[in-house]
Amino acid sequence: MRSLADSLGQDSSGYRLWLRADGAKCSRWLSGASYLRKWLILGVVIGASAGLGAIVFYEALVAATHFFLGVLAGYQVPTPAGEGGHAASASFSRPWVLPLVVGLGALLGALLVYWVAPEAEGHGTDAAISATIPGVSDFAPCWSRSWPPR
């Protein structure tokens, strides 16, 4: 896989040095700026990047919905009147594809957790219960333990 520096036709170490030097200049400028100016600039940068990320995420959801439900399963997803107001399909033209799409999504999610974010793997619900209700180590029916926990 090619890096951004390679795709720009630059040697990657030179690109990193340029990026590090540019980051140092920005850091020096921000450290010398007044309190209000510093936080105003940081707030605008963080807000703009969060907004751009939200737009990209929303558009990815729309594209995935169109592809998996519209193209693969043959279902026209209804939209609000302000977004075109398309009516829903009466039925799926290929209903046998739905379990395949769900299974593929589960497989991709599991692979993502296994390879990209292994720290996300684990006992999510049990850990949340243990963290919020002290003294409860395992999930058990409410009639099998005393309440409130001791």
PyMOL commands that place a pseudoatom at each C-alpha (Angstrom):
pseudoatom trace, name=CA, resn=MET, resi=1, chain=A, elem=C, hetatm=0, pos=[0.000, 0.000, 0.000]
pseudoatom trace, name=CA, resn=ARG, resi=2, chain=A, elem=C, hetatm=0, pos=[1.373, 3.406, -0.936]
pseudoatom trace, name=CA, resn=SER, resi=3, chain=A, elem=C, hetatm=0, pos=[1.571, 6.172, 1.596]
pseudoatom trace, name=CA, resn=LEU, resi=4, chain=A, elem=C, hetatm=0, pos=[0.319, 9.701, 1.049]
pseudoatom trace, name=CA, resn=ALA, resi=5, chain=A, elem=C, hetatm=0, pos=[3.878, 10.943, 0.588]
pseudoatom trace, name=CA, resn=ASP, resi=6, chain=A, elem=C, hetatm=0, pos=[4.576, 8.312, -2.095]
pseudoatom trace, name=CA, resn=SER, resi=7, chain=A, elem=C, hetatm=0, pos=[1.375, 9.188, -3.928]
pseudoatom trace, name=CA, resn=LEU, resi=8, chain=A, elem=C, hetatm=0, pos=[2.404, 12.853, -3.882]
pseudoatom trace, name=CA, resn=GLY, resi=9, chain=A, elem=C, hetatm=0, pos=[5.718, 11.878, -5.453]
pseudoatom trace, name=CA, resn=GLN, resi=10, chain=A, elem=C, hetatm=0, pos=[7.779, 12.836, -2.408]
pseudoatom trace, name=CA, resn=ASP, resi=11, chain=A, elem=C, hetatm=0, pos=[10.181, 10.785, -0.385]
pseudoatom trace, name=CA, resn=SER, resi=12, chain=A, elem=C, hetatm=0, pos=[8.378, 9.819, 2.803]
pseudoatom trace, name=CA, resn=SER, resi=13, chain=A, elem=C, hetatm=0, pos=[11.136, 10.919, 5.207]
pseudoatom trace, name=CA, resn=GLY, resi=14, chain=A, elem=C, hetatm=0, pos=[11.207, 14.397, 3.629]
pseudoatom trace, name=CA, resn=TYR, resi=15, chain=A, elem=C, hetatm=0, pos=[7.433, 14.615, 3.896]
pseudoatom trace, name=CA, resn=ARG, resi=16, chain=A, elem=C, hetatm=0, pos=[7.563, 13.630, 7.571]
pseudoatom trace, name=CA, resn=LEU, resi=17, chain=A, elem=C, hetatm=0, pos=[10.246, 16.214, 8.279]
pseudoatom trace, name=CA, resn=TRP, resi=18, chain=A, elem=C, hetatm=0, pos=[8.198, 18.906, 6.532]
pseudoatom trace, name=CA, resn=LEU, resi=19, chain=A, elem=C, hetatm=0, pos=[5.080, 17.879, 8.464]
pseudoatom trace, name=CA, resn=ARG, resi=20, chain=A, elem=C, hetatm=0, pos=[6.975, 17.846, 11.779]
pseudoatom trace, name=CA, resn=ALA, resi=21, chain=A, elem=C, hetatm=0, pos=[8.515, 21.277, 11.093]
pseudoatom trace, name=CA, resn=ASP, resi=22, chain=A, elem=C, hetatm=0, pos=[5.152, 22.706, 10.082]
pseudoatom trace, name=CA, resn=GLY, resi=23, chain=A, elem=C, hetatm=0, pos=[3.544, 21.251, 13.210]
pseudoatom trace, name=CA, resn=ALA, resi=24, chain=A, elem=C, hetatm=0, pos=[6.288, 22.778, 15.352]
pseudoatom trace, name=CA, resn=LYS, resi=25, chain=A, elem=C, hetatm=0, pos=[5.650, 26.192, 13.787]
pseudoatom trace, name=CA, resn=CYS, resi=26, chain=A, elem=C, hetatm=0, pos=[1.935, 25.926, 14.520]
pseudoatom trace, name=CA, resn=SER, resi=27, chain=A, elem=C, hetatm=0, pos=[2.641, 24.803, 18.070]
pseudoatom trace, name=CA, resn=ARG, resi=28, chain=A, elem=C, hetatm=0, pos=[4.988, 27.728, 18.704]
pseudoatom trace, name=CA, resn=TRP, resi=29, chain=A, elem=C, hetatm=0, pos=[2.486, 30.176, 17.223]
pseudoatom trace, name=CA, resn=LEU, resi=30, chain=A, elem=C, hetatm=0, pos=[-0.371, 28.773, 19.337]
pseudoatom trace, name=CA, resn=SER, resi=31, chain=A, elem=C, hetatm=0, pos=[1.689, 28.815, 22.529]
pseudoatom trace, name=CA, resn=GLY, resi=32, chain=A, elem=C, hetatm=0, pos=[2.450, 32.505, 21.963]
pseudoatom trace, name=CA, resn=ALA, resi=33, chain=A, elem=C, hetatm=0, pos=[-1.135, 33.453, 21.122]
pseudoatom trace, name=CA, resn=SER, resi=34, chain=A, elem=C, hetatm=0, pos=[-3.513, 34.957, 23.651]
pseudoatom trace, name=CA, resn=TYR, resi=35, chain=A, elem=C, hetatm=0, pos=[-5.872, 32.709, 25.599]
pseudoatom trace, name=CA, resn=LEU, resi=36, chain=A, elem=C, hetatm=0, pos=[-8.958, 33.697, 23.610]
pseudoatom trace, name=CA, resn=ARG, resi=37, chain=A, elem=C, hetatm=0, pos=[-7.259, 33.438, 20.207]
pseudoatom trace, name=CA, resn=LYS, resi=38, chain=A, elem=C, hetatm=0, pos=[-5.739, 30.039, 21.034]
pseudoatom trace, name=CA, resn=TRP, resi=39, chain=A, elem=C, hetatm=0, pos=[-8.991, 28.465, 22.153]
pseudoatom trace, name=CA, resn=LEU, resi=40, chain=A, elem=C, hetatm=0, pos=[-10.981, 30.105, 19.381]
pseudoatom trace, name=CA, resn=ILE, resi=41, chain=A, elem=C, hetatm=0, pos=[-8.662, 28.631, 16.741]
pseudoatom trace, name=CA, resn=LEU, resi=42, chain=A, elem=C, hetatm=0, pos=[-8.536, 25.226, 18.414]
pseudoatom trace, name=CA, resn=GLY, resi=43, chain=A, elem=C, hetatm=0, pos=[-12.335, 25.218, 18.768]
pseudoatom trace, name=CA, resn=VAL, resi=44, chain=A, elem=C, hetatm=0, pos=[-12.848, 26.090, 15.107]
pseudoatom trace, name=CA, resn=VAL, resi=45, chain=A, elem=C, hetatm=0, pos=[-10.391, 23.411, 13.959]
pseudoatom trace, name=CA, resn=ILE, resi=46, chain=A, elem=C, hetatm=0, pos=[-11.885, 20.733, 16.199]
pseudoatom trace, name=CA, resn=GLY, resi=47, chain=A, elem=C, hetatm=0, pos=[-15.454, 21.720, 15.300]
pseudoatom trace, name=CA, resn=ALA, resi=48, chain=A, elem=C, hetatm=0, pos=[-14.748, 21.767, 11.566]
pseudoatom trace, name=CA, resn=SER, resi=49, chain=A, elem=C, hetatm=0, pos=[-13.026, 18.389, 11.653]
pseudoatom trace, name=CA, resn=ALA, resi=50, chain=A, elem=C, hetatm=0, pos=[-15.848, 16.877, 13.759]
pseudoatom trace, name=CA, resn=GLY, resi=51, chain=A, elem=C, hetatm=0, pos=[-18.460, 18.306, 11.387]
pseudoatom trace, name=CA, resn=LEU, resi=52, chain=A, elem=C, hetatm=0, pos=[-16.609, 17.002, 8.348]
pseudoatom trace, name=CA, resn=GLY, resi=53, chain=A, elem=C, hetatm=0, pos=[-16.324, 13.592, 9.998]
pseudoatom trace, name=CA, resn=ALA, resi=54, chain=A, elem=C, hetatm=0, pos=[-20.074, 13.577, 10.708]
pseudoatom trace, name=CA, resn=ILE, resi=55, chain=A, elem=C, hetatm=0, pos=[-20.854, 14.455, 7.081]
pseudoatom trace, name=CA, resn=VAL, resi=56, chain=A, elem=C, hetatm=0, pos=[-18.570, 11.694, 5.790]
pseudoatom trace, name=CA, resn=PHE, resi=57, chain=A, elem=C, hetatm=0, pos=[-20.142, 9.194, 8.221]
pseudoatom trace, name=CA, resn=TYR, resi=58, chain=A, elem=C, hetatm=0, pos=[-23.694, 10.160, 7.196]
pseudoatom trace, name=CA, resn=GLU, resi=59, chain=A, elem=C, hetatm=0, pos=[-22.904, 9.906, 3.493]
pseudoatom trace, name=CA, resn=ALA, resi=60, chain=A, elem=C, hetatm=0, pos=[-21.247, 6.516, 4.051]
pseudoatom trace, name=CA, resn=LEU, resi=61, chain=A, elem=C, hetatm=0, pos=[-24.427, 5.332, 5.811]
pseudoatom trace, name=CA, resn=VAL, resi=62, chain=A, elem=C, hetatm=0, pos=[-26.578, 6.547, 2.913]
pseudoatom trace, name=CA, resn=ALA, resi=63, chain=A, elem=C, hetatm=0, pos=[-24.303, 4.841, 0.369]
pseudoatom trace, name=CA, resn=ALA, resi=64, chain=A, elem=C, hetatm=0, pos=[-24.236, 1.574, 2.349]
pseudoatom trace, name=CA, resn=THR, resi=65, chain=A, elem=C, hetatm=0, pos=[-28.023, 1.615, 2.748]
pseudoatom trace, name=CA, resn=HIS, resi=66, chain=A, elem=C, hetatm=0, pos=[-28.482, 2.193, -0.974]
pseudoatom trace, name=CA, resn=PHE, resi=67, chain=A, elem=C, hetatm=0, pos=[-26.028, -0.553, -1.907]
pseudoatom trace, name=CA, resn=PHE, resi=68, chain=A, elem=C, hetatm=0, pos=[-27.042, -3.265, 0.570]
pseudoatom trace, name=CA, resn=LEU, resi=69, chain=A, elem=C, hetatm=0, pos=[-30.801, -2.701, 0.583]
pseudoatom trace, name=CA, resn=GLY, resi=70, chain=A, elem=C, hetatm=0, pos=[-31.390, -1.022, -2.772]
pseudoatom trace, name=CA, resn=VAL, resi=71, chain=A, elem=C, hetatm=0, pos=[-28.981, -2.831, -5.091]
pseudoatom trace, name=CA, resn=LEU, resi=72, chain=A, elem=C, hetatm=0, pos=[-28.525, -6.214, -3.414]
pseudoatom trace, name=CA, resn=ALA, resi=73, chain=A, elem=C, hetatm=0, pos=[-31.948, -6.803, -1.819]
pseudoatom trace, name=CA, resn=GLY, resi=74, chain=A, elem=C, hetatm=0, pos=[-34.013, -4.792, -4.307]
pseudoatom trace, name=CA, resn=TYR, resi=75, chain=A, elem=C, hetatm=0, pos=[-35.784, -2.635, -1.720]
pseudoatom trace, name=CA, resn=GLN, resi=76, chain=A, elem=C, hetatm=0, pos=[-36.541, 1.064, -2.139]
pseudoatom trace, name=CA, resn=VAL, resi=77, chain=A, elem=C, hetatm=0, pos=[-35.892, 2.676, 1.250]
pseudoatom trace, name=CA, resn=PRO, resi=78, chain=A, elem=C, hetatm=0, pos=[-38.475, 5.365, 2.124]
pseudoatom trace, name=CA, resn=THR, resi=79, chain=A, elem=C, hetatm=0, pos=[-37.166, 8.898, 2.593]
pseudoatom trace, name=CA, resn=PRO, resi=80, chain=A, elem=C, hetatm=0, pos=[-38.713, 11.950, 4.282]
pseudoatom trace, name=CA, resn=ALA, resi=81, chain=A, elem=C, hetatm=0, pos=[-40.583, 14.471, 2.159]
pseudoatom trace, name=CA, resn=GLY, resi=82, chain=A, elem=C, hetatm=0, pos=[-37.798, 17.015, 2.638]
pseudoatom trace, name=CA, resn=GLU, resi=83, chain=A, elem=C, hetatm=0, pos=[-35.281, 14.599, 1.125]
pseudoatom trace, name=CA, resn=GLY, resi=84, chain=A, elem=C, hetatm=0, pos=[-37.251, 13.676, -1.965]
pseudoatom trace, name=CA, resn=GLY, resi=85, chain=A, elem=C, hetatm=0, pos=[-40.113, 11.737, -0.409]
pseudoatom trace, name=CA, resn=HIS, resi=86, chain=A, elem=C, hetatm=0, pos=[-39.565, 8.373, -2.103]
pseudoatom trace, name=CA, resn=ALA, resi=87, chain=A, elem=C, hetatm=0, pos=[-42.144, 5.805, -1.109]
pseudoatom trace, name=CA, resn=ALA, resi=88, chain=A, elem=C, hetatm=0, pos=[-41.028, 2.417, 0.144]
pseudoatom trace, name=CA, resn=SER, resi=89, chain=A, elem=C, hetatm=0, pos=[-41.143, -0.680, -2.007]
pseudoatom trace, name=CA, resn=ALA, resi=90, chain=A, elem=C, hetatm=0, pos=[-44.063, -3.001, -1.369]
pseudoatom trace, name=CA, resn=SER, resi=91, chain=A, elem=C, hetatm=0, pos=[-41.670, -5.897, -0.737]
pseudoatom trace, name=CA, resn=PHE, resi=92, chain=A, elem=C, hetatm=0, pos=[-38.124, -7.071, -1.223]
pseudoatom trace, name=CA, resn=SER, resi=93, chain=A, elem=C, hetatm=0, pos=[-37.452, -8.392, -4.705]
pseudoatom trace, name=CA, resn=ARG, resi=94, chain=A, elem=C, hetatm=0, pos=[-34.680, -10.648, -3.361]
pseudoatom trace, name=CA, resn=PRO, resi=95, chain=A, elem=C, hetatm=0, pos=[-35.545, -11.455, 0.291]
pseudoatom trace, name=CA, resn=TRP, resi=96, chain=A, elem=C, hetatm=0, pos=[-33.009, -14.307, 0.417]
pseudoatom trace, name=CA, resn=VAL, resi=97, chain=A, elem=C, hetatm=0, pos=[-30.209, -11.709, 0.274]
pseudoatom trace, name=CA, resn=LEU, resi=98, chain=A, elem=C, hetatm=0, pos=[-31.112, -10.164, 3.670]
pseudoatom trace, name=CA, resn=PRO, resi=99, chain=A, elem=C, hetatm=0, pos=[-29.587, -12.955, 5.827]
pseudoatom trace, name=CA, resn=LEU, resi=100, chain=A, elem=C, hetatm=0, pos=[-26.471, -12.839, 3.648]
pseudoatom trace, name=CA, resn=VAL, resi=101, chain=A, elem=C, hetatm=0, pos=[-26.153, -9.069, 4.102]
pseudoatom trace, name=CA, resn=VAL, resi=102, chain=A, elem=C, hetatm=0, pos=[-26.619, -9.364, 7.882]
pseudoatom trace, name=CA, resn=GLY, resi=103, chain=A, elem=C, hetatm=0, pos=[-24.104, -12.233, 8.079]
pseudoatom trace, name=CA, resn=LEU, resi=104, chain=A, elem=C, hetatm=0, pos=[-21.602, -10.304, 5.973]
pseudoatom trace, name=CA, resn=GLY, resi=105, chain=A, elem=C, hetatm=0, pos=[-22.010, -7.262, 8.237]
pseudoatom trace, name=CA, resn=ALA, resi=106, chain=A, elem=C, hetatm=0, pos=[-21.437, -9.393, 11.347]
pseudoatom trace, name=CA, resn=LEU, resi=107, chain=A, elem=C, hetatm=0, pos=[-18.358, -10.976, 9.760]
pseudoatom trace, name=CA, resn=LEU, resi=108, chain=A, elem=C, hetatm=0, pos=[-16.923, -7.592, 8.760]
pseudoatom trace, name=CA, resn=GLY, resi=109, chain=A, elem=C, hetatm=0, pos=[-17.585, -6.205, 12.250]
pseudoatom trace, name=CA, resn=ALA, resi=110, chain=A, elem=C, hetatm=0, pos=[-15.858, -9.185, 13.878]
pseudoatom trace, name=CA, resn=LEU, resi=111, chain=A, elem=C, hetatm=0, pos=[-12.853, -8.885, 11.563]
pseudoatom trace, name=CA, resn=LEU, resi=112, chain=A, elem=C, hetatm=0, pos=[-12.659, -5.157, 12.242]
pseudoatom trace, name=CA, resn=VAL, resi=113, chain=A, elem=C, hetatm=0, pos=[-12.589, -5.759, 15.994]
pseudoatom trace, name=CA, resn=TYR, resi=114, chain=A, elem=C, hetatm=0, pos=[-10.095, -8.618, 15.663]
pseudoatom trace, name=CA, resn=TRP, resi=115, chain=A, elem=C, hetatm=0, pos=[-7.576, -6.810, 13.442]
pseudoatom trace, name=CA, resn=VAL, resi=116, chain=A, elem=C, hetatm=0, pos=[-8.088, -3.070, 13.908]
pseudoatom trace, name=CA, resn=ALA, resi=117, chain=A, elem=C, hetatm=0, pos=[-9.408, -2.637, 17.452]
pseudoatom trace, name=CA, resn=PRO, resi=118, chain=A, elem=C, hetatm=0, pos=[-8.699, -5.712, 19.601]
pseudoatom trace, name=CA, resn=GLU, resi=119, chain=A, elem=C, hetatm=0, pos=[-9.216, -3.631, 22.759]
pseudoatom trace, name=CA, resn=ALA, resi=120, chain=A, elem=C, hetatm=0, pos=[-12.929, -3.386, 21.837]
pseudoatom trace, name=CA, resn=GLU, resi=121, chain=A, elem=C, hetatm=0, pos=[-13.279, -7.151, 22.190]
pseudoatom trace, name=CA, resn=GLY, resi=122, chain=A, elem=C, hetatm=0, pos=[-14.593, -8.521, 25.442]
pseudoatom trace, name=CA, resn=HIS, resi=123, chain=A, elem=C, hetatm=0, pos=[-17.496, -8.664, 27.813]
pseudoatom trace, name=CA, resn=GLY, resi=124, chain=A, elem=C, hetatm=0, pos=[-19.203, -5.366, 27.095]
pseudoatom trace, name=CA, resn=THR, resi=125, chain=A, elem=C, hetatm=0, pos=[-22.570, -5.892, 28.750]
pseudoatom trace, name=CA, resn=ASP, resi=126, chain=A, elem=C, hetatm=0, pos=[-21.191, -7.799, 31.734]
pseudoatom trace, name=CA, resn=ALA, resi=127, chain=A, elem=C, hetatm=0, pos=[-18.504, -5.163, 32.302]
pseudoatom trace, name=CA, resn=ALA, resi=128, chain=A, elem=C, hetatm=0, pos=[-21.128, -2.396, 32.154]
pseudoatom trace, name=CA, resn=ILE, resi=129, chain=A, elem=C, hetatm=0, pos=[-23.327, -4.195, 34.698]
pseudoatom trace, name=CA, resn=SER, resi=130, chain=A, elem=C, hetatm=0, pos=[-20.353, -4.808, 37.004]
pseudoatom trace, name=CA, resn=ALA, resi=131, chain=A, elem=C, hetatm=0, pos=[-19.293, -1.182, 36.734]
pseudoatom trace, name=CA, resn=THR, resi=132, chain=A, elem=C, hetatm=0, pos=[-22.712, 0.275, 37.506]
pseudoatom trace, name=CA, resn=ILE, resi=133, chain=A, elem=C, hetatm=0, pos=[-23.881, -2.186, 40.168]
pseudoatom trace, name=CA, resn=PRO, resi=134, chain=A, elem=C, hetatm=0, pos=[-21.139, -2.822, 42.708]
pseudoatom trace, name=CA, resn=GLY, resi=135, chain=A, elem=C, hetatm=0, pos=[-21.027, -6.335, 44.121]
pseudoatom trace, name=CA, resn=VAL, resi=136, chain=A, elem=C, hetatm=0, pos=[-22.543, -7.998, 41.059]
pseudoatom trace, name=CA, resn=SER, resi=137, chain=A, elem=C, hetatm=0, pos=[-19.831, -9.966, 39.291]
pseudoatom trace, name=CA, resn=ASP, resi=138, chain=A, elem=C, hetatm=0, pos=[-21.926, -12.086, 36.939]
pseudoatom trace, name=CA, resn=PHE, resi=139, chain=A, elem=C, hetatm=0, pos=[-25.259, -11.450, 35.336]
pseudoatom trace, name=CA, resn=ALA, resi=140, chain=A, elem=C, hetatm=0, pos=[-27.898, -13.423, 37.165]
pseudoatom trace, name=CA, resn=PRO, resi=141, chain=A, elem=C, hetatm=0, pos=[-31.680, -13.148, 37.444]
pseudoatom trace, name=CA, resn=CYS, resi=142, chain=A, elem=C, hetatm=0, pos=[-32.825, -10.565, 39.966]
pseudoatom trace, name=CA, resn=TRP, resi=143, chain=A, elem=C, hetatm=0, pos=[-34.461, -13.201, 42.213]
pseudoatom trace, name=CA, resn=SER, resi=144, chain=A, elem=C, hetatm=0, pos=[-31.146, -15.042, 42.703]
pseudoatom trace, name=CA, resn=ARG, resi=145, chain=A, elem=C, hetatm=0, pos=[-29.363, -12.233, 44.541]
pseudoatom trace, name=CA, resn=SER, resi=146, chain=A, elem=C, hetatm=0, pos=[-30.202, -9.891, 47.343]
pseudoatom trace, name=CA, resn=TRP, resi=147, chain=A, elem=C, hetatm=0, pos=[-30.982, -6.274, 46.605]
pseudoatom trace, name=CA, resn=PRO, resi=148, chain=A, elem=C, hetatm=0, pos=[-29.419, -3.823, 47.212]
pseudoatom trace, name=CA, resn=PRO, resi=149, chain=A, elem=C, hetatm=0, pos=[-25.969, -5.389, 46.842]
pseudoatom trace, name=CA, resn=ARG, resi=150, chain=A, elem=C, hetatm=0, pos=[-23.911, -5.526, 50.022]
for i in range(1, 150): cmd.bond("trace and resi %d" % i, "trace and resi %d" % (i + 1))
show_as sticks, trace
zoom trace
